[in-house]
């Protein structure tokens, strides 16, 4: 039963994310964090 609640909560969050306008500051912050994470992962991978 908890899994169903989790799925519905995730679905609600996904719908809210889809409704977020591209010009909002939260969108750009999330995008910057995603790019920084990928860049850090690439840098760590290159060290190995």
Steps between C-alpha positions, in 0.01 A plus 500: 500500500787740574637440153173620348510816708859558391406458137212740527719755679761462228234545233378819668856633519558414134187686397609805697842487335343482155289805581808701601567775248843494337573857604465427872813524719441150641529355150839664443628396844404138435655513155824647640515230769448231238777639278735533800430140601574371151820707482614370838425141401700545179792645691501217752476243220797658322713467814445124508 
